[in-house]
């Protein structure tokens, strides 16, 4: 048979071990929940970043379109001047 003091030490140490296991389990659960929240926020940031990148690409294409439109406008202006000169010369012809 076991000494009563030894038995009490075993019981106390088992109770302390159970309490420690419960505390560790609670802390691990809190860590898992926090990690899931972080993962969700990272996903939202990633989605927002992709949308911003898509908009940035559109802006770059818009600048290129504006440059091309300016060139077309310049060419159209030259065509209009040339057609005006042709019109004047053909109306002056006998």
N, CA, C and O atoms as a GROMACS GRO file, in nm:
protein
  376
    1UNK      N    1   0.084  -0.117   0.000
    1UNK     CA    2   0.000   0.000   0.000
    1UNK      C    3   0.089   0.124   0.000
    1UNK      O    4   0.203   0.121   0.046
    2UNK      N    5   0.031   0.234  -0.054
    2UNK     CA    6   0.107   0.357  -0.072
    2UNK      C    7   0.096   0.446   0.051
    2UNK      O    8  -0.007   0.451   0.119
    3UNK      N    9   0.201   0.515   0.075
    3UNK     CA   10   0.206   0.613   0.183
    3UNK      C   11   0.103   0.722   0.154
    3UNK      O   12   0.094   0.765   0.039
    4UNK      N   13   0.024   0.770   0.251
    4UNK     CA   14  -0.077   0.873   0.225
    4UNK      C   15  -0.018   1.003   0.170
    4UNK      O   16  -0.081   1.070   0.088
    5UNK      N   17   0.100   1.038   0.214
    5UNK     CA   18   0.165   1.160   0.162
    5UNK      C   19   0.202   1.142   0.015
    5UNK      O   20   0.184   1.233  -0.065
    6UNK      N   21   0.252   1.027  -0.020
    6UNK     CA   22   0.286   0.998  -0.160
    6UNK      C   23   0.160   0.997  -0.245
    6UNK      O   24   0.159   1.048  -0.357
    7UNK      N   25   0.055   0.940  -0.192
    7UNK     CA   26  -0.072   0.936  -0.264
    7UNK      C   27  -0.125   1.079  -0.288
    7UNK      O   28  -0.173   1.110  -0.397
    8UNK      N   29  -0.117   1.163  -0.188
    8UNK     CA   30  -0.162   1.302  -0.202
    8UNK      C   31  -0.076   1.377  -0.304
    8UNK      O   32  -0.128   1.456  -0.383
    9UNK      N   33   0.054   1.352  -0.304
    9UNK     CA   34   0.143   1.416  -0.403
    9UNK      C   35   0.106   1.373  -0.544
    9UNK      O   36   0.104   1.454  -0.637
   10UNK      N   37   0.076   1.243  -0.560
   10UNK     CA   38   0.035   1.194  -0.692
   10UNK      C   39  -0.096   1.260  -0.735
   10UNK      O   40  -0.110   1.301  -0.850
   11UNK      N   41  -0.190   1.268  -0.646
   11UNK     CA   42  -0.320   1.329  -0.679
   11UNK      C   43  -0.302   1.476  -0.714
   11UNK      O   44  -0.359   1.523  -0.813
   12UNK      N   45  -0.224   1.548  -0.636
   12UNK     CA   46  -0.201   1.690  -0.664
   12UNK      C   47  -0.129   1.707  -0.797
   12UNK      O   48  -0.163   1.795  -0.876
   13UNK      N   49  -0.029   1.624  -0.821
   13UNK     CA   50   0.044   1.636  -0.948
   13UNK      C   51  -0.044   1.602  -1.067
   13UNK      O   52  -0.032   1.664  -1.172
   14UNK      N   53  -0.133   1.504  -1.052
   14UNK     CA   54  -0.227   1.471  -1.161
   14UNK      C   55  -0.326   1.585  -1.184
   14UNK      O   56  -0.358   1.616  -1.299
   15UNK      N   57  -0.374   1.647  -1.079
   15UNK     CA   58  -0.466   1.761  -1.092
   15UNK      C   59  -0.394   1.877  -1.161
   15UNK      O   60  -0.450   1.941  -1.250
   16UNK      N   61  -0.270   1.903  -1.120
   16UNK     CA   62  -0.192   2.010  -1.184
   16UNK      C   63  -0.170   1.978  -1.331
   16UNK      O   64  -0.180   2.066  -1.416
   17UNK      N   65  -0.141   1.853  -1.363
   17UNK     CA   66  -0.120   1.813  -1.503
   17UNK      C   67  -0.247   1.832  -1.585
   17UNK      O   68  -0.241   1.878  -1.699
   18UNK      N   69  -0.362   1.797  -1.529
   18UNK     CA   70  -0.489   1.814  -1.600
   18UNK      C   71  -0.516   1.963  -1.623
   18UNK      O   72  -0.558   2.002  -1.732
   19UNK      N   73  -0.491   2.044  -1.521
   19UNK     CA   74  -0.512   2.188  -1.536
   19UNK      C   75  -0.420   2.244  -1.644
   19UNK      O   76  -0.462   2.325  -1.726
   20UNK      N   77  -0.295   2.201  -1.644
   20UNK     CA   78  -0.199   2.247  -1.746
   20UNK      C   79  -0.244   2.205  -1.885
   20UNK      O   80  -0.237   2.284  -1.979
   21UNK      N   81  -0.290   2.082  -1.899
   21UNK     CA   82  -0.338   2.034  -2.030
   21UNK      C   83  -0.458   2.117  -2.075
   21UNK      O   84  -0.468   2.152  -2.192
   22UNK      N   85  -0.549   2.148  -1.984
   22UNK     CA   86  -0.667   2.229  -2.020
   22UNK      C   87  -0.624   2.369  -2.062
   22UNK      O   88  -0.673   2.421  -2.162
   23UNK      N   89  -0.533   2.429  -1.988
   23UNK     CA   90  -0.485   2.562  -2.023
   23UNK      C   91  -0.416   2.560  -2.159
   23UNK      O   92  -0.437   2.650  -2.241
   24UNK      N   93  -0.334   2.461  -2.183
   24UNK     CA   94  -0.265   2.450  -2.313
   24UNK      C   95  -0.367   2.431  -2.425
   24UNK      O   96  -0.353   2.490  -2.532
   25UNK      N   97  -0.469   2.350  -2.402
   25UNK     CA   98  -0.572   2.328  -2.504
   25UNK      C   99  -0.646   2.458  -2.536
   25UNK      O  100  -0.673   2.487  -2.652
   26UNK      N  101  -0.678   2.535  -2.433
   26UNK     CA  102  -0.745   2.664  -2.454
   26UNK      C  103  -0.656   2.759  -2.531
   26UNK      O  104  -0.701   2.827  -2.624
   27UNK      N  105  -0.529   2.765  -2.494
   27UNK     CA  106  -0.435   2.853  -2.564
   27UNK      C  107  -0.418   2.811  -2.710
   27UNK      O  108  -0.413   2.896  -2.799
   28UNK      N  109  -0.409   2.682  -2.733
   28UNK     CA  110  -0.397   2.634  -2.872
   28UNK      C  111  -0.522   2.669  -2.953
   28UNK      O  112  -0.511   2.706  -3.070
   29UNK      N  113  -0.638   2.656  -2.892
   29UNK     CA  114  -0.762   2.692  -2.962
   29UNK      C  115  -0.763   2.841  -2.996
   29UNK      O  116  -0.804   2.880  -3.105
   30UNK      N  117  -0.718   2.924  -2.903
   30UNK     CA  118  -0.709   3.069  -2.930
   30UNK      C  119  -0.612   3.097  -3.044
   30UNK      O  120  -0.637   3.184  -3.128
   31UNK      N  121  -0.501   3.025  -3.046
   31UNK     CA  122  -0.403   3.044  -3.154
   31UNK      C  123  -0.463   3.003  -3.288
   31UNK      O  124  -0.444   3.072  -3.388
   32UNK      N  125  -0.534   2.891  -3.290
   32UNK     CA  126  -0.596   2.845  -3.416
   32UNK      C  127  -0.699   2.946  -3.465
   32UNK      O  128  -0.704   2.977  -3.584
   33UNK      N  129  -0.782   2.998  -3.375
   33UNK     CA  130  -0.882   3.099  -3.414
   33UNK      C  131  -0.816   3.225  -3.467
   33UNK      O  132  -0.859   3.281  -3.568
   34UNK      N  133  -0.711   3.269  -3.400
   34UNK     CA  134  -0.639   3.388  -3.445
   34UNK      C  135  -0.577   3.364  -3.582
   34UNK      O  136  -0.580   3.452  -3.668
   35UNK      N  137  -0.520   3.246  -3.602
   35UNK     CA  138  -0.459   3.213  -3.732
   35UNK      C  139  -0.565   3.214  -3.842
   35UNK      O  140  -0.538   3.259  -3.953
   36UNK      N  141  -0.683   3.164  -3.812
   36UNK     CA  142  -0.791   3.165  -3.912
   36UNK      C  143  -0.834   3.308  -3.945
   36UNK      O  144  -0.859   3.340  -4.061
   37UNK      N  145  -0.842   3.392  -3.843
   37UNK     CA  146  -0.877   3.533  -3.867
   37UNK      C  147  -0.770   3.600  -3.952
   37UNK      O  148  -0.801   3.675  -4.045
   38UNK      N  149  -0.645   3.574  -3.922
   38UNK     CA  150  -0.535   3.631  -4.000
   38UNK      C  151  -0.543   3.581  -4.143
   38UNK      O  152  -0.525   3.659  -4.237
   39UNK      N  153  -0.570   3.453  -4.161
   39UNK     CA  154  -0.582   3.397  -4.296
   39UNK      C  155  -0.693   3.465  -4.374
   39UNK      O  156  -0.676   3.496  -4.492
   40UNK      N  157  -0.806   3.488  -4.310
   40UNK     CA  158  -0.918   3.555  -4.377
   40UNK      C  159  -0.881   3.698  -4.416
   40UNK      O  160  -0.911   3.743  -4.526
   41UNK      N  161  -0.815   3.769  -4.325
   41UNK     CA  162  -0.774   3.906  -4.355
   41UNK      C  163  -0.671   3.910  -4.468
   41UNK      O  164  -0.675   3.997  -4.554
   42UNK      N  165  -0.579   3.815  -4.467
   42UNK     CA  166  -0.480   3.807  -4.575
   42UNK      C  167  -0.549   3.780  -4.708
   42UNK      O  168  -0.512   3.836  -4.811
   43UNK      N  169  -0.650   3.695  -4.705
   43UNK     CA  170  -0.726   3.666  -4.828
   43UNK      C  171  -0.794   3.793  -4.880
   43UNK      O  172  -0.794   3.820  -5.000
   44UNK      N  173  -0.853   3.870  -4.789
   44UNK     CA  174  -0.918   3.996  -4.830
   44UNK      C  175  -0.816   4.095  -4.885
   44UNK      O  176  -0.843   4.163  -4.984
   45UNK      N  177  -0.700   4.103  -4.822
   45UNK     CA  178  -0.595   4.193  -4.871
   45UNK      C  179  -0.548   4.148  -5.009
   45UNK      O  180  -0.527   4.230  -5.098
   46UNK      N  181  -0.531   4.017  -5.026
   46UNK     CA  182  -0.486   3.963  -5.155
   46UNK      C  183  -0.588   3.995  -5.265
   46UNK      O  184  -0.550   4.034  -5.375
   47UNK      N  185  -0.716   3.977  -5.234
   47UNK     CA  186  -0.820   4.008  -5.332
   47UNK      C  187  -0.819   4.157  -5.366
   47UNK      O  188  -0.830   4.194  -5.483
   48UNK      N  189  -0.807   4.242  -5.265
   48UNK     CA  190  -0.800   4.386  -5.290
   48UNK      C  191  -0.678   4.423  -5.372
   48UNK      O  192  -0.686   4.508  -5.462
   49UNK      N  193  -0.566   4.361  -5.343
   49UNK     CA  194  -0.444   4.387  -5.420
   49UNK      C  195  -0.459   4.348  -5.565
   49UNK      O  196  -0.413   4.419  -5.654
   50UNK      N  197  -0.523   4.234  -5.590
   50UNK     CA  198  -0.545   4.192  -5.730
   50UNK      C  199  -0.636   4.290  -5.802
   50UNK      O  200  -0.614   4.320  -5.920
   51UNK      N  201  -0.737   4.341  -5.733
   51UNK     CA  202  -0.827   4.439  -5.796
   51UNK      C  203  -0.753   4.569  -5.827
   51UNK      O  204  -0.771   4.628  -5.933
   52UNK      N  205  -0.670   4.612  -5.733
   52UNK     CA  206  -0.591   4.733  -5.756
   52UNK      C  207  -0.497   4.712  -5.875
   52UNK      O  208  -0.482   4.801  -5.959
   53UNK      N  209  -0.434   4.596  -5.882
   53UNK     CA  210  -0.344   4.566  -5.994
   53UNK      C  211  -0.420   4.567  -6.126
   53UNK      O  212  -0.370   4.618  -6.227
   54UNK      N  213  -0.540   4.512  -6.126
   54UNK     CA  214  -0.621   4.511  -6.249
   54UNK      C  215  -0.655   4.654  -6.291
   54UNK      O  216  -0.651   4.686  -6.409
   55UNK      N  217  -0.688   4.739  -6.194
   55UNK     CA  218  -0.718   4.878  -6.226
   55UNK      C  219  -0.595   4.952  -6.276
   55UNK      O  220  -0.604   5.038  -6.364
   56UNK      N  221  -0.480   4.920  -6.220
   56UNK     CA  222  -0.356   4.983  -6.264
   56UNK      C  223  -0.324   4.947  -6.408
   56UNK      O  224  -0.281   5.031  -6.486
   57UNK      N  225  -0.346   4.821  -6.443
   57UNK     CA  226  -0.324   4.778  -6.582
   57UNK      C  227  -0.417   4.855  -6.674
   57UNK      O  228  -0.376   4.898  -6.782
   58UNK      N  229  -0.542   4.873  -6.633
   58UNK     CA  230  -0.638   4.947  -6.714
   58UNK      C  231  -0.593   5.091  -6.733
   58UNK      O  232  -0.609   5.147  -6.842
   59UNK      N  233  -0.537   5.151  -6.630
   59UNK     CA  234  -0.488   5.289  -6.642
   59UNK      C  235  -0.373   5.298  -6.741
   59UNK      O  236  -0.365   5.392  -6.819
   60UNK      N  237  -0.284   5.200  -6.737
   60UNK     CA  238  -0.172   5.200  -6.831
   60UNK      C  239  -0.224   5.187  -6.974
   60UNK      O  240  -0.175   5.253  -7.065
   61UNK      N  241  -0.323   5.101  -6.994
   61UNK     CA  242  -0.381   5.085  -7.127
   61UNK      C  243  -0.454   5.212  -7.170
   61UNK      O  244  -0.453   5.247  -7.288
   62UNK      N  245  -0.517   5.280  -7.076
   62UNK     CA  246  -0.586   5.405  -7.107
   62UNK      C  247  -0.487   5.511  -7.152
   62UNK      O  248  -0.516   5.587  -7.245
   63UNK      N  249  -0.372   5.518  -7.088
   63UNK     CA  250  -0.269   5.614  -7.131
   63UNK      C  251  -0.224   5.583  -7.274
   63UNK      O  252  -0.208   5.674  -7.356
   64UNK      N  253  -0.204   5.455  -7.302
   64UNK     CA  254  -0.163   5.416  -7.438
   64UNK      C  255  -0.272   5.453  -7.538
   64UNK      O  256  -0.243   5.501  -7.648
   65UNK      N  257  -0.398   5.430  -7.500
   65UNK     CA  258  -0.510   5.465  -7.587
   65UNK      C  259  -0.515   5.616  -7.611
   65UNK      O  260  -0.539   5.661  -7.723
   66UNK      N  261  -0.492   5.694  -7.507
   66UNK     CA  262  -0.491   5.839  -7.522
   66UNK      C  263  -0.379   5.885  -7.615
   66UNK      O  264  -0.399   5.974  -7.697
   67UNK      N  265  -0.262   5.824  -7.603
   67UNK     CA  266  -0.150   5.858  -7.693
   67UNK      C  267  -0.186   5.826  -7.839
   67UNK      O  268  -0.162   5.907  -7.928
   68UNK      N  269  -0.245   5.708  -7.860
   68UNK     CA  270  -0.285   5.671  -7.996
   68UNK      C  271  -0.394   5.763  -8.049
   68UNK      O  272  -0.394   5.801  -8.166
   69UNK      N  273  -0.488   5.799  -7.963
   69UNK     CA  274  -0.595   5.890  -8.004
   69UNK      C  275  -0.537   6.026  -8.042
   69UNK      O  276  -0.585   6.089  -8.137
   70UNK      N  277  -0.437   6.072  -7.970
   70UNK     CA  278  -0.371   6.199  -8.005
   70UNK      C  279  -0.304   6.190  -8.141
   70UNK      O  280  -0.312   6.285  -8.220
   71UNK      N  281  -0.240   6.079  -8.170
   71UNK     CA  282  -0.176   6.060  -8.301
   71UNK      C  283  -0.282   6.056  -8.412
   71UNK      O  284  -0.263   6.115  -8.519
   72UNK      N  285  -0.392   5.986  -8.385
   72UNK     CA  286  -0.500   5.980  -8.485
   72UNK      C  287  -0.558   6.118  -8.508
   72UNK      O  288  -0.587   6.155  -8.622
   73UNK      N  289  -0.575   6.194  -8.402
   73UNK     CA  290  -0.628   6.330  -8.416
   73UNK      C  291  -0.534   6.415  -8.500
   73UNK      O  292  -0.578   6.493  -8.585
   74UNK      N  293  -0.403   6.400  -8.476
   74UNK     CA  294  -0.307   6.475  -8.557
   74UNK      C  295  -0.316   6.437  -8.704
   74UNK      O  296  -0.313   6.523  -8.792
   75UNK      N  297  -0.327   6.307  -8.731
   75UNK     CA  298  -0.340   6.260  -8.869
   75UNK      C  299  -0.471   6.308  -8.930
   75UNK      O  300  -0.474   6.349  -9.046
   76UNK      N  301  -0.578   6.304  -8.855
   76UNK     CA  302  -0.708   6.348  -8.905
   76UNK      C  303  -0.705   6.497  -8.937
   76UNK      O  304  -0.766   6.543  -9.034
   77UNK      N  305  -0.634   6.571  -8.856
   77UNK     CA  306  -0.621   6.715  -8.881
   77UNK      C  307  -0.548   6.740  -9.012
   77UNK      O  308  -0.587   6.827  -9.090
   78UNK      N  309  -0.442   6.664  -9.035
   78UNK     CA  310  -0.367   6.679  -9.161
   78UNK      C  311  -0.453   6.638  -9.280
   78UNK      O  312  -0.447   6.701  -9.385
   79UNK      N  313  -0.532   6.532  -9.264
   79UNK     CA  314  -0.622   6.489  -9.372
   79UNK      C  315  -0.726   6.596  -9.400
   79UNK      O  316  -0.757   6.624  -9.516
   80UNK      N  317  -0.780   6.656  -9.294
   80UNK     CA  318  -0.880   6.762  -9.312
   80UNK      C  319  -0.819   6.882  -9.384
   80UNK      O  320  -0.884   6.940  -9.471
   81UNK      N  321  -0.697   6.919  -9.352
   81UNK     CA  322  -0.631   7.031  -9.420
   81UNK      C  323  -0.608   6.998  -9.568
   81UNK      O  324  -0.632   7.081  -9.656
   82UNK      N  325  -0.562   6.875  -9.593
   82UNK     CA  326  -0.536   6.836  -9.732
   82UNK      C  327  -0.665   6.831  -9.811
   82UNK      O  328  -0.668   6.874  -9.927
   83UNK      N  329  -0.772   6.780  -9.752
   83UNK     CA  330  -0.898   6.774  -9.826
   83UNK      C  331  -0.955   6.914  -9.847
   83UNK      O  332  -1.021   6.940  -9.948
   84UNK      N  333  -0.929   7.004  -9.755
   84UNK     CA  334  -0.972   7.143  -9.772
   84UNK      C  335  -0.898   7.207  -9.889
   84UNK      O  336  -0.957   7.278  -9.969
   85UNK      N  337  -0.767   7.181  -9.898
   85UNK     CA  338  -0.690   7.235 -10.012
   85UNK      C  339  -0.738   7.176 -10.143
   85UNK      O  340  -0.748   7.246 -10.244
   86UNK      N  341  -0.769   7.047 -10.142
   86UNK     CA  342  -0.820   6.983 -10.266
   86UNK      C  343  -0.953   7.045 -10.304
   86UNK      O  344  -0.976   7.072 -10.422
   87UNK      N  345  -1.039   7.068 -10.208
   87UNK     CA  346  -1.169   7.126 -10.234
   87UNK      C  347  -1.153   7.266 -10.293
   87UNK      O  348  -1.223   7.303 -10.388
   88UNK      N  349  -1.061   7.344 -10.236
   88UNK     CA  350  -1.039   7.480 -10.286
   88UNK      C  351  -0.988   7.474 -10.430
   88UNK      O  352  -1.034   7.551 -10.515
   89UNK      N  353  -0.895   7.387 -10.458
   89UNK     CA  354  -0.839   7.379 -10.593
   89UNK      C  355  -0.939   7.327 -10.695
   89UNK      O  356  -0.941   7.371 -10.810
   90UNK      N  357  -1.021   7.235 -10.652
   90UNK     CA  358  -1.119   7.183 -10.747
   90UNK      C  359  -1.234   7.280 -10.769
   90UNK      O  360  -1.296   7.279 -10.875
   91UNK      N  361  -1.262   7.365 -10.671
   91UNK     CA  362  -1.368   7.465 -10.692
   91UNK      C  363  -1.317   7.583 -10.774
   91UNK      O  364  -1.395   7.653 -10.837
   92UNK      N  365  -1.183   7.605 -10.773
   92UNK     CA  366  -1.124   7.713 -10.851
   92UNK      C  367  -1.105   7.671 -10.997
   92UNK      O  368  -1.090   7.756 -11.085
   93UNK      N  369  -1.107   7.546 -11.022
   93UNK     CA  370  -1.079   7.498 -11.159
   93UNK      C  371  -1.190   7.543 -11.254
   93UNK      O  372  -1.307   7.547 -11.215
   94UNK      N  373  -1.153   7.577 -11.379
   94UNK     CA  374  -1.251   7.625 -11.477
   94UNK      C  375  -1.348   7.524 -11.525
   94UNK      O  376  -1.434   7.555 -11.607
   0.00000   0.00000   0.00000
